[in-house]
Each structure stands twice: as structure tokens, then as C-alpha cells.
Amino acid sequence: MGMTKKDFIRLADKVREYQEAKYRNHDIELEEPFLLDMLVEFCLEQNPRFKPSVFLGYVRGECGPNGGKVK
């Protein structure tokens, strides 16, 4: 089953948290690693079997979507 409206709202909340943190800490450079950490946290909340290493490896282009070799 795909993400529901509730899931999309929760993900949007995480993005908003990122934007608010970036605004509050304008003197601190917040980049993608911070956002990716929040997204990983969200995904783990949704599914405890979520594999952060596979997700992050795929985002970085280090592996395929299932953790295998890049085609």
C-alpha cells in the first residue's frame, strides 16, 4: 500500500521542521544531511523494518533502490 494523505502530511511536516530550523539557526549552515536524517526518522516511524543504509545509499547513488548494484 502506498502512502496515504496522512503520510504525505506527516512528510510535509518534516520538511516544514527543516525550514523552521534553518530559519531559527540562520547562522548555522543546515544542508541536505539534516533533511535526510529527518526523512529517515520519518520512514522509521512508518515502518520499523525500514533500512536507512539502503535508503541513504540509493539517495547518494551508491546502490540501487533495493541495495544492490547501480545499473
mmCIF file of the N, C-alpha and C atoms, coordinates in Angstrom:
data_MODEL
# 
_entry.id   MODEL 
# 
loop_
_atom_site.group_PDB 
_atom_site.id 
_atom_site.type_symbol 
_atom_site.label_atom_id 
_atom_site.label_alt_id 
_atom_site.label_comp_id 
_atom_site.label_asym_id 
_atom_site.label_entity_id 
_atom_site.label_seq_id 
_atom_site.pdbx_PDB_ins_code 
_atom_site.Cartn_x 
_atom_site.Cartn_y 
_atom_site.Cartn_z 
_atom_site.occupancy 
_atom_site.B_iso_or_equiv 
_atom_site.pdbx_formal_charge 
_atom_site.auth_seq_id 
_atom_site.auth_comp_id 
_atom_site.auth_asym_id 
_atom_site.auth_atom_id 
_atom_site.pdbx_PDB_model_num 
ATOM 1   N N  . MET A 1 1  ? 0.844  -1.187 0.000   1.00 0.00 ? 1  MET A N  1 
ATOM 2   C CA . MET A 1 1  ? 0.000  0.000  0.000   1.00 0.00 ? 1  MET A CA 1 
ATOM 3   C C  . MET A 1 1  ? 0.880  1.237  0.000   1.00 0.00 ? 1  MET A C  1 
ATOM 4   N N  . GLY A 1 2  ? 0.527  2.213  -0.805  1.00 0.00 ? 2  GLY A N  1 
ATOM 5   C CA . GLY A 1 2  ? 1.285  3.449  -0.891  1.00 0.00 ? 2  GLY A CA 1 
ATOM 6   C C  . GLY A 1 2  ? 0.996  4.373  0.272   1.00 0.00 ? 2  GLY A C  1 
ATOM 7   N N  . MET A 1 3  ? 1.647  5.494  0.255   1.00 0.00 ? 3  MET A N  1 
ATOM 8   C CA . MET A 1 3  ? 1.435  6.479  1.313   1.00 0.00 ? 3  MET A CA 1 
ATOM 9   C C  . MET A 1 3  ? 0.035  7.066  1.205   1.00 0.00 ? 3  MET A C  1 
ATOM 10  N N  . THR A 1 4  ? -0.553 7.334  2.351   1.00 0.00 ? 4  THR A N  1 
ATOM 11  C CA . THR A 1 4  ? -1.878 7.938  2.392   1.00 0.00 ? 4  THR A CA 1 
ATOM 12  C C  . THR A 1 4  ? -1.741 9.454  2.528   1.00 0.00 ? 4  THR A C  1 
ATOM 13  N N  . LYS A 1 5  ? -2.863 10.134 2.480   1.00 0.00 ? 5  LYS A N  1 
ATOM 14  C CA . LYS A 1 5  ? -2.865 11.581 2.673   1.00 0.00 ? 5  LYS A CA 1 
ATOM 15  C C  . LYS A 1 5  ? -2.212 11.931 4.009   1.00 0.00 ? 5  LYS A C  1 
ATOM 16  N N  . LYS A 1 6  ? -2.521 11.139 5.018   1.00 0.00 ? 6  LYS A N  1 
ATOM 17  C CA . LYS A 1 6  ? -1.930 11.352 6.346   1.00 0.00 ? 6  LYS A CA 1 
ATOM 18  C C  . LYS A 1 6  ? -0.402 11.248 6.283   1.00 0.00 ? 6  LYS A C  1 
ATOM 19  N N  . ASP A 1 7  ? 0.111  10.278 5.519   1.00 0.00 ? 7  ASP A N  1 
ATOM 20  C CA . ASP A 1 7  ? 1.556  10.113 5.363   1.00 0.00 ? 7  ASP A CA 1 
ATOM 21  C C  . ASP A 1 7  ? 2.190  11.321 4.679   1.00 0.00 ? 7  ASP A C  1 
ATOM 22  N N  . PHE A 1 8  ? 1.535  11.800 3.623   1.00 0.00 ? 8  PHE A N  1 
ATOM 23  C CA . PHE A 1 8  ? 2.070  12.962 2.915   1.00 0.00 ? 8  PHE A CA 1 
ATOM 24  C C  . PHE A 1 8  ? 2.080  14.191 3.821   1.00 0.00 ? 8  PHE A C  1 
ATOM 25  N N  . ILE A 1 9  ? 1.065  14.331 4.626   1.00 0.00 ? 9  ILE A N  1 
ATOM 26  C CA . ILE A 1 9  ? 1.016  15.460 5.562   1.00 0.00 ? 9  ILE A CA 1 
ATOM 27  C C  . ILE A 1 9  ? 2.159  15.354 6.562   1.00 0.00 ? 9  ILE A C  1 
ATOM 28  N N  . ARG A 1 10 ? 2.393  14.164 7.086   1.00 0.00 ? 10 ARG A N  1 
ATOM 29  C CA . ARG A 1 10 ? 3.486  13.969 8.051   1.00 0.00 ? 10 ARG A CA 1 
ATOM 30  C C  . ARG A 1 10 ? 4.837  14.271 7.406   1.00 0.00 ? 10 ARG A C  1 
ATOM 31  N N  . LEU A 1 11 ? 5.034  13.847 6.176   1.00 0.00 ? 11 LEU A N  1 
ATOM 32  C CA . LEU A 1 11 ? 6.277  14.143 5.468   1.00 0.00 ? 11 LEU A CA 1 
ATOM 33  C C  . LEU A 1 11 ? 6.419  15.650 5.258   1.00 0.00 ? 11 LEU A C  1 
ATOM 34  N N  . ALA A 1 12 ? 5.337  16.297 4.886   1.00 0.00 ? 12 ALA A N  1 
ATOM 35  C CA . ALA A 1 12 ? 5.360  17.757 4.727   1.00 0.00 ? 12 ALA A CA 1 
ATOM 36  C C  . ALA A 1 12 ? 5.698  18.432 6.052   1.00 0.00 ? 12 ALA A C  1 
ATOM 37  N N  . ASP A 1 13 ? 5.205  17.874 7.156   1.00 0.00 ? 13 ASP A N  1 
ATOM 38  C CA . ASP A 1 13 ? 5.548  18.409 8.479   1.00 0.00 ? 13 ASP A CA 1 
ATOM 39  C C  . ASP A 1 13 ? 7.057  18.345 8.715   1.00 0.00 ? 13 ASP A C  1 
ATOM 40  N N  . LYS A 1 14 ? 7.684  17.247 8.322   1.00 0.00 ? 14 LYS A N  1 
ATOM 41  C CA . LYS A 1 14 ? 9.134  17.114 8.488   1.00 0.00 ? 14 LYS A CA 1 
ATOM 42  C C  . LYS A 1 14 ? 9.880  18.166 7.661   1.00 0.00 ? 14 LYS A C  1 
ATOM 43  N N  . VAL A 1 15 ? 9.419  18.407 6.450   1.00 0.00 ? 15 VAL A N  1 
ATOM 44  C CA . VAL A 1 15 ? 10.048 19.418 5.605   1.00 0.00 ? 15 VAL A CA 1 
ATOM 45  C C  . VAL A 1 15 ? 9.880  20.801 6.238   1.00 0.00 ? 15 VAL A C  1 
ATOM 46  N N  . ARG A 1 16 ? 8.710  21.036 6.795   1.00 0.00 ? 16 ARG A N  1 
ATOM 47  C CA . ARG A 1 16 ? 8.477  22.310 7.484   1.00 0.00 ? 16 ARG A CA 1 
ATOM 48  C C  . ARG A 1 16 ? 9.402  22.457 8.684   1.00 0.00 ? 16 ARG A C  1 
ATOM 49  N N  . GLU A 1 17 ? 9.597  21.383 9.446   1.00 0.00 ? 17 GLU A N  1 
ATOM 50  C CA . GLU A 1 17 ? 10.526 21.420 10.571  1.00 0.00 ? 17 GLU A CA 1 
ATOM 51  C C  . GLU A 1 17 ? 11.920 21.818 10.102  1.00 0.00 ? 17 GLU A C  1 
ATOM 52  N N  . TYR A 1 18 ? 12.330 21.274 8.983   1.00 0.00 ? 18 TYR A N  1 
ATOM 53  C CA . TYR A 1 18 ? 13.634 21.615 8.396   1.00 0.00 ? 18 TYR A CA 1 
ATOM 54  C C  . TYR A 1 18 ? 13.706 23.103 8.074   1.00 0.00 ? 18 TYR A C  1 
ATOM 55  N N  . GLN A 1 19 ? 12.673 23.614 7.425   1.00 0.00 ? 19 GLN A N  1 
ATOM 56  C CA . GLN A 1 19 ? 12.662 25.027 7.051   1.00 0.00 ? 19 GLN A CA 1 
ATOM 57  C C  . GLN A 1 19 ? 12.678 25.921 8.291   1.00 0.00 ? 19 GLN A C  1 
ATOM 58  N N  . GLU A 1 20 ? 11.921 25.551 9.302   1.00 0.00 ? 20 GLU A N  1 
ATOM 59  C CA . GLU A 1 20 ? 11.873 26.341 10.533  1.00 0.00 ? 20 GLU A CA 1 
ATOM 60  C C  . GLU A 1 20 ? 13.220 26.304 11.252  1.00 0.00 ? 20 GLU A C  1 
ATOM 61  N N  . ALA A 1 21 ? 13.852 25.140 11.292  1.00 0.00 ? 21 ALA A N  1 
ATOM 62  C CA . ALA A 1 21 ? 15.170 25.026 11.931  1.00 0.00 ? 21 ALA A CA 1 
ATOM 63  C C  . ALA A 1 21 ? 16.199 25.850 11.179  1.00 0.00 ? 21 ALA A C  1 
ATOM 64  N N  . LYS A 1 22 ? 16.117 25.831 9.867   1.00 0.00 ? 22 LYS A N  1 
ATOM 65  C CA . LYS A 1 22 ? 17.038 26.613 9.045   1.00 0.00 ? 22 LYS A CA 1 
ATOM 66  C C  . LYS A 1 22 ? 16.851 28.103 9.324   1.00 0.00 ? 22 LYS A C  1 
ATOM 67  N N  . TYR A 1 23 ? 15.620 28.528 9.473   1.00 0.00 ? 23 TYR A N  1 
ATOM 68  C CA . TYR A 1 23 ? 15.328 29.927 9.767   1.00 0.00 ? 23 TYR A CA 1 
ATOM 69  C C  . TYR A 1 23 ? 15.812 30.302 11.168  1.00 0.00 ? 23 TYR A C  1 
ATOM 70  N N  . ARG A 1 24 ? 15.511 29.466 12.168  1.00 0.00 ? 24 ARG A N  1 
ATOM 71  C CA . ARG A 1 24 ? 15.918 29.735 13.557  1.00 0.00 ? 24 ARG A CA 1 
ATOM 72  C C  . ARG A 1 24 ? 17.430 29.782 13.712  1.00 0.00 ? 24 ARG A C  1 
ATOM 73  N N  . ASN A 1 25 ? 18.134 28.959 12.965  1.00 0.00 ? 25 ASN A N  1 
ATOM 74  C CA . ASN A 1 25 ? 19.586 28.832 13.093  1.00 0.00 ? 25 ASN A CA 1 
ATOM 75  C C  . ASN A 1 25 ? 20.291 29.432 11.886  1.00 0.00 ? 25 ASN A C  1 
ATOM 76  N N  . HIS A 1 26 ? 19.865 30.603 11.498  1.00 0.00 ? 26 HIS A N  1 
ATOM 77  C CA . HIS A 1 26 ? 20.379 31.224 10.273  1.00 0.00 ? 26 HIS A CA 1 
ATOM 78  C C  . HIS A 1 26 ? 21.894 31.348 10.256  1.00 0.00 ? 26 HIS A C  1 
ATOM 79  N N  . ASP A 1 27 ? 22.497 31.328 11.435  1.00 0.00 ? 27 ASP A N  1 
ATOM 80  C CA . ASP A 1 27 ? 23.950 31.405 11.487  1.00 0.00 ? 27 ASP A CA 1 
ATOM 81  C C  . ASP A 1 27 ? 24.610 30.036 11.329  1.00 0.00 ? 27 ASP A C  1 
ATOM 82  N N  . ILE A 1 28 ? 23.835 28.957 11.321  1.00 0.00 ? 28 ILE A N  1 
ATOM 83  C CA . ILE A 1 28 ? 24.360 27.602 11.160  1.00 0.00 ? 28 ILE A CA 1 
ATOM 84  C C  . ILE A 1 28 ? 23.921 27.082 9.801   1.00 0.00 ? 28 ILE A C  1 
ATOM 85  N N  . GLU A 1 29 ? 24.867 26.585 9.054   1.00 0.00 ? 29 GLU A N  1 
ATOM 86  C CA . GLU A 1 29 ? 24.570 26.045 7.724   1.00 0.00 ? 29 GLU A CA 1 
ATOM 87  C C  . GLU A 1 29 ? 23.886 24.686 7.854   1.00 0.00 ? 29 GLU A C  1 
ATOM 88  N N  . LEU A 1 30 ? 22.629 24.616 7.510   1.00 0.00 ? 30 LEU A N  1 
ATOM 89  C CA . LEU A 1 30 ? 21.893 23.350 7.519   1.00 0.00 ? 30 LEU A CA 1 
ATOM 90  C C  . LEU A 1 30 ? 21.727 22.897 6.072   1.00 0.00 ? 30 LEU A C  1 
ATOM 91  N N  . GLU A 1 31 ? 22.201 21.699 5.785   1.00 0.00 ? 31 GLU A N  1 
ATOM 92  C CA . GLU A 1 31 ? 22.165 21.201 4.419   1.00 0.00 ? 31 GLU A CA 1 
ATOM 93  C C  . GLU A 1 31 ? 21.394 19.899 4.331   1.00 0.00 ? 31 GLU A C  1 
ATOM 94  N N  . GLU A 1 32 ? 21.499 19.244 3.199   1.00 0.00 ? 32 GLU A N  1 
ATOM 95  C CA . GLU A 1 32 ? 20.754 18.014 2.968   1.00 0.00 ? 32 GLU A CA 1 
ATOM 96  C C  . GLU A 1 32 ? 20.939 16.934 4.026   1.00 0.00 ? 32 GLU A C  1 
ATOM 97  N N  . PRO A 1 33 ? 22.142 16.735 4.599   1.00 0.00 ? 33 PRO A N  1 
ATOM 98  C CA . PRO A 1 33 ? 22.239 15.665 5.608   1.00 0.00 ? 33 PRO A CA 1 
ATOM 99  C C  . PRO A 1 33 ? 21.221 15.836 6.732   1.00 0.00 ? 33 PRO A C  1 
ATOM 100 N N  . PHE A 1 34 ? 20.968 17.051 7.140   1.00 0.00 ? 34 PHE A N  1 
ATOM 101 C CA . PHE A 1 34 ? 19.979 17.312 8.184   1.00 0.00 ? 34 PHE A CA 1 
ATOM 102 C C  . PHE A 1 34 ? 18.594 16.899 7.709   1.00 0.00 ? 34 PHE A C  1 
ATOM 103 N N  . LEU A 1 35 ? 18.233 17.276 6.502   1.00 0.00 ? 35 LEU A N  1 
ATOM 104 C CA . LEU A 1 35 ? 16.936 16.909 5.942   1.00 0.00 ? 35 LEU A CA 1 
ATOM 105 C C  . LEU A 1 35 ? 16.829 15.396 5.774   1.00 0.00 ? 35 LEU A C  1 
ATOM 106 N N  . LEU A 1 36 ? 17.884 14.766 5.297   1.00 0.00 ? 36 LEU A N  1 
ATOM 107 C CA . LEU A 1 36 ? 17.860 13.316 5.122   1.00 0.00 ? 36 LEU A CA 1 
ATOM 108 C C  . LEU A 1 36 ? 17.693 12.603 6.454   1.00 0.00 ? 36 LEU A C  1 
ATOM 109 N N  . ASP A 1 37 ? 18.334 13.097 7.500   1.00 0.00 ? 37 ASP A N  1 
ATOM 110 C CA . ASP A 1 37 ? 18.159 12.496 8.827   1.00 0.00 ? 37 ASP A CA 1 
ATOM 111 C C  . ASP A 1 37 ? 16.698 12.564 9.265   1.00 0.00 ? 37 ASP A C  1 
ATOM 112 N N  . MET A 1 38 ? 16.059 13.684 9.003   1.00 0.00 ? 38 MET A N  1 
ATOM 113 C CA . MET A 1 38 ? 14.642 13.830 9.367   1.00 0.00 ? 38 MET A CA 1 
ATOM 114 C C  . MET A 1 38 ? 13.770 12.887 8.546   1.00 0.00 ? 38 MET A C  1 
ATOM 115 N N  . LEU A 1 39 ? 14.076 12.734 7.268   1.00 0.00 ? 39 LEU A N  1 
ATOM 116 C CA . LEU A 1 39 ? 13.292 11.827 6.428   1.00 0.00 ? 39 LEU A CA 1 
ATOM 117 C C  . LEU A 1 39 ? 13.488 10.374 6.858   1.00 0.00 ? 39 LEU A C  1 
ATOM 118 N N  . VAL A 1 40 ? 14.710 10.015 7.225   1.00 0.00 ? 40 VAL A N  1 
ATOM 119 C CA . VAL A 1 40 ? 14.970 8.661  7.725   1.00 0.00 ? 40 VAL A CA 1 
ATOM 120 C C  . VAL A 1 40 ? 14.171 8.427  9.004   1.00 0.00 ? 40 VAL A C  1 
ATOM 121 N N  . GLU A 1 41 ? 14.176 9.402  9.887   1.00 0.00 ? 41 GLU A N  1 
ATOM 122 C CA . GLU A 1 41 ? 13.398 9.298  11.129  1.00 0.00 ? 41 GLU A CA 1 
ATOM 123 C C  . GLU A 1 41 ? 11.917 9.075  10.817  1.00 0.00 ? 41 GLU A C  1 
ATOM 124 N N  . PHE A 1 42 ? 11.402 9.833  9.862   1.00 0.00 ? 42 PHE A N  1 
ATOM 125 C CA . PHE A 1 42 ? 10.003 9.695  9.456   1.00 0.00 ? 42 PHE A CA 1 
ATOM 126 C C  . PHE A 1 42 ? 9.740  8.286  8.916   1.00 0.00 ? 42 PHE A C  1 
ATOM 127 N N  . CYS A 1 43 ? 10.608 7.794  8.052   1.00 0.00 ? 43 CYS A N  1 
ATOM 128 C CA . CYS A 1 43 ? 10.408 6.480  7.450   1.00 0.00 ? 43 CYS A CA 1 
ATOM 129 C C  . CYS A 1 43 ? 10.467 5.376  8.505   1.00 0.00 ? 43 CYS A C  1 
ATOM 130 N N  . LEU A 1 44 ? 11.363 5.505  9.481   1.00 0.00 ? 44 LEU A N  1 
ATOM 131 C CA . LEU A 1 44 ? 11.431 4.525  10.564  1.00 0.00 ? 44 LEU A CA 1 
ATOM 132 C C  . LEU A 1 44 ? 10.171 4.545  11.411  1.00 0.00 ? 44 LEU A C  1 
ATOM 133 N N  . GLU A 1 45 ? 9.587  5.719  11.584  1.00 0.00 ? 45 GLU A N  1 
ATOM 134 C CA . GLU A 1 45 ? 8.323  5.820  12.313  1.00 0.00 ? 45 GLU A CA 1 
ATOM 135 C C  . GLU A 1 45 ? 7.213  5.089  11.569  1.00 0.00 ? 45 GLU A C  1 
ATOM 136 N N  . GLN A 1 46 ? 7.273  5.111  10.242  1.00 0.00 ? 46 GLN A N  1 
ATOM 137 C CA . GLN A 1 46 ? 6.244  4.484  9.421   1.00 0.00 ? 46 GLN A CA 1 
ATOM 138 C C  . GLN A 1 46 ? 6.413  2.980  9.332   1.00 0.00 ? 46 GLN A C  1 
ATOM 139 N N  . ASN A 1 47 ? 7.687  2.530  9.326   1.00 0.00 ? 47 ASN A N  1 
ATOM 140 C CA . ASN A 1 47 ? 7.953  1.107  9.159   1.00 0.00 ? 47 ASN A CA 1 
ATOM 141 C C  . ASN A 1 47 ? 9.255  0.769  9.881   1.00 0.00 ? 47 ASN A C  1 
ATOM 142 N N  . PRO A 1 48 ? 9.179  0.052  10.993  1.00 0.00 ? 48 PRO A N  1 
ATOM 143 C CA . PRO A 1 48 ? 10.387 -0.262 11.754  1.00 0.00 ? 48 PRO A CA 1 
ATOM 144 C C  . PRO A 1 48 ? 11.383 -1.149 10.993  1.00 0.00 ? 48 PRO A C  1 
ATOM 145 N N  . ARG A 1 49 ? 10.947 -1.755 9.903   1.00 0.00 ? 49 ARG A N  1 
ATOM 146 C CA . ARG A 1 49 ? 11.859 -2.577 9.093   1.00 0.00 ? 49 ARG A CA 1 
ATOM 147 C C  . ARG A 1 49 ? 12.553 -1.749 8.008   1.00 0.00 ? 49 ARG A C  1 
ATOM 148 N N  . PHE A 1 50 ? 12.269 -0.480 7.953   1.00 0.00 ? 50 PHE A N  1 
ATOM 149 C CA . PHE A 1 50 ? 12.919 0.434  7.010   1.00 0.00 ? 50 PHE A CA 1 
ATOM 150 C C  . PHE A 1 50 ? 14.430 0.365  7.199   1.00 0.00 ? 50 PHE A C  1 
ATOM 151 N N  . LYS A 1 51 ? 15.168 0.338  6.092   1.00 0.00 ? 51 LYS A N  1 
ATOM 152 C CA . LYS A 1 51 ? 16.625 0.214  6.146   1.00 0.00 ? 51 LYS A CA 1 
ATOM 153 C C  . LYS A 1 51 ? 17.277 1.547  5.749   1.00 0.00 ? 51 LYS A C  1 
ATOM 154 N N  . PRO A 1 52 ? 17.665 2.346  6.734   1.00 0.00 ? 52 PRO A N  1 
ATOM 155 C CA . PRO A 1 52 ? 18.272 3.647  6.441   1.00 0.00 ? 52 PRO A CA 1 
ATOM 156 C C  . PRO A 1 52 ? 19.495 3.562  5.532   1.00 0.00 ? 52 PRO A C  1 
ATOM 157 N N  . SER A 1 53 ? 20.341 2.543  5.720   1.00 0.00 ? 53 SER A N  1 
ATOM 158 C CA . SER A 1 53 ? 21.553 2.450  4.905   1.00 0.00 ? 53 SER A CA 1 
ATOM 159 C C  . SER A 1 53 ? 21.224 2.264  3.425   1.00 0.00 ? 53 SER A C  1 
ATOM 160 N N  . VAL A 1 54 ? 20.197 1.491  3.137   1.00 0.00 ? 54 VAL A N  1 
ATOM 161 C CA . VAL A 1 54 ? 19.781 1.289  1.742   1.00 0.00 ? 54 VAL A CA 1 
ATOM 162 C C  . VAL A 1 54 ? 19.192 2.590  1.191   1.00 0.00 ? 54 VAL A C  1 
ATOM 163 N N  . PHE A 1 55 ? 18.327 3.225  1.960   1.00 0.00 ? 55 PHE A N  1 
ATOM 164 C CA . PHE A 1 55 ? 17.710 4.484  1.541   1.00 0.00 ? 55 PHE A CA 1 
ATOM 165 C C  . PHE A 1 55 ? 18.776 5.534  1.240   1.00 0.00 ? 55 PHE A C  1 
ATOM 166 N N  . LEU A 1 56 ? 19.696 5.730  2.186   1.00 0.00 ? 56 LEU A N  1 
ATOM 167 C CA . LEU A 1 56 ? 20.727 6.756  2.013   1.00 0.00 ? 56 LEU A CA 1 
ATOM 168 C C  . LEU A 1 56 ? 21.694 6.391  0.888   1.00 0.00 ? 56 LEU A C  1 
ATOM 169 N N  . GLY A 1 57 ? 22.021 5.113  0.764   1.00 0.00 ? 57 GLY A N  1 
ATOM 170 C CA . GLY A 1 57 ? 22.886 4.685  -0.336  1.00 0.00 ? 57 GLY A CA 1 
ATOM 171 C C  . GLY A 1 57 ? 22.249 4.948  -1.683  1.00 0.00 ? 57 GLY A C  1 
ATOM 172 N N  . TYR A 1 58 ? 20.963 4.710  -1.776  1.00 0.00 ? 58 TYR A N  1 
ATOM 173 C CA . TYR A 1 58 ? 20.243 4.970  -3.027  1.00 0.00 ? 58 TYR A CA 1 
ATOM 174 C C  . TYR A 1 58 ? 20.179 6.468  -3.313  1.00 0.00 ? 58 TYR A C  1 
ATOM 175 N N  . VAL A 1 59 ? 19.890 7.260  -2.297  1.00 0.00 ? 59 VAL A N  1 
ATOM 176 C CA . VAL A 1 59 ? 19.844 8.715  -2.471  1.00 0.00 ? 59 VAL A CA 1 
ATOM 177 C C  . VAL A 1 59 ? 21.192 9.236  -2.970  1.00 0.00 ? 59 VAL A C  1 
ATOM 178 N N  . ARG A 1 60 ? 22.275 8.681  -2.451  1.00 0.00 ? 60 ARG A N  1 
ATOM 179 C CA . ARG A 1 60 ? 23.629 9.133  -2.822  1.00 0.00 ? 60 ARG A CA 1 
ATOM 180 C C  . ARG A 1 60 ? 24.124 8.505  -4.122  1.00 0.00 ? 60 ARG A C  1 
ATOM 181 N N  . GLY A 1 61 ? 23.340 7.574  -4.702  1.00 0.00 ? 61 GLY A N  1 
ATOM 182 C CA . GLY A 1 61 ? 23.746 6.924  -5.930  1.00 0.00 ? 61 GLY A CA 1 
ATOM 183 C C  . GLY A 1 61 ? 24.759 5.815  -5.736  1.00 0.00 ? 61 GLY A C  1 
ATOM 184 N N  . GLU A 1 62 ? 24.894 5.322  -4.501  1.00 0.00 ? 62 GLU A N  1 
ATOM 185 C CA . GLU A 1 62 ? 25.864 4.281  -4.192  1.00 0.00 ? 62 GLU A CA 1 
ATOM 186 C C  . GLU A 1 62 ? 25.324 2.871  -4.401  1.00 0.00 ? 62 GLU A C  1 
ATOM 187 N N  . CYS A 1 63 ? 24.003 2.731  -4.489  1.00 0.00 ? 63 CYS A N  1 
ATOM 188 C CA . CYS A 1 63 ? 23.382 1.421  -4.708  1.00 0.00 ? 63 CYS A CA 1 
ATOM 189 C C  . CYS A 1 63 ? 22.058 1.615  -5.418  1.00 0.00 ? 63 CYS A C  1 
ATOM 190 N N  . GLY A 1 64 ? 21.459 0.508  -5.804  1.00 0.00 ? 64 GLY A N  1 
ATOM 191 C CA . GLY A 1 64 ? 20.124 0.560  -6.402  1.00 0.00 ? 64 GLY A CA 1 
ATOM 192 C C  . GLY A 1 64 ? 19.059 0.712  -5.331  1.00 0.00 ? 64 GLY A C  1 
ATOM 193 N N  . PRO A 1 65 ? 17.799 0.826  -5.734  1.00 0.00 ? 65 PRO A N  1 
ATOM 194 C CA . PRO A 1 65 ? 16.728 1.055  -4.780  1.00 0.00 ? 65 PRO A CA 1 
ATOM 195 C C  . PRO A 1 65 ? 16.524 -0.068 -3.759  1.00 0.00 ? 65 PRO A C  1 
ATOM 196 N N  . ASN A 1 66 ? 17.004 -1.257 -4.065  1.00 0.00 ? 66 ASN A N  1 
ATOM 197 C CA . ASN A 1 66 ? 16.893 -2.382 -3.133  1.00 0.00 ? 66 ASN A CA 1 
ATOM 198 C C  . ASN A 1 66 ? 18.208 -2.707 -2.443  1.00 0.00 ? 66 ASN A C  1 
ATOM 199 N N  . GLY A 1 67 ? 19.210 -1.849 -2.619  1.00 0.00 ? 67 GLY A N  1 
ATOM 200 C CA . GLY A 1 67 ? 20.507 -2.064 -2.011  1.00 0.00 ? 67 GLY A CA 1 
ATOM 201 C C  . GLY A 1 67 ? 21.521 -2.766 -2.885  1.00 0.00 ? 67 GLY A C  1 
ATOM 202 N N  . GLY A 1 68 ? 21.089 -3.196 -4.060  1.00 0.00 ? 68 GLY A N  1 
ATOM 203 C CA . GLY A 1 68 ? 22.002 -3.883 -4.975  1.00 0.00 ? 68 GLY A CA 1 
ATOM 204 C C  . GLY A 1 68 ? 22.864 -2.913 -5.761  1.00 0.00 ? 68 GLY A C  1 
ATOM 205 N N  . LYS A 1 69 ? 23.570 -3.456 -6.738  1.00 0.00 ? 69 LYS A N  1 
ATOM 206 C CA . LYS A 1 69 ? 24.453 -2.643 -7.567  1.00 0.00 ? 69 LYS A CA 1 
ATOM 207 C C  . LYS A 1 69 ? 23.668 -1.635 -8.393  1.00 0.00 ? 69 LYS A C  1 
ATOM 208 N N  . VAL A 1 70 ? 24.324 -0.515 -8.679  1.00 0.00 ? 70 VAL A N  1 
ATOM 209 C CA . VAL A 1 70 ? 23.738 0.520  -9.538  1.00 0.00 ? 70 VAL A CA 1 
ATOM 210 C C  . VAL A 1 70 ? 23.789 0.019  -10.957 1.00 0.00 ? 70 VAL A C  1 
ATOM 211 N N  . LYS A 1 71 ? 22.669 0.119  -11.654 1.00 0.00 ? 71 LYS A N  1 
ATOM 212 C CA . LYS A 1 71 ? 22.626 -0.354 -13.054 1.00 0.00 ? 71 LYS A CA 1 
ATOM 213 C C  . LYS A 1 71 ? 23.119 0.715  -13.983 1.00 0.00 ? 71 LYS A C  1 
# 
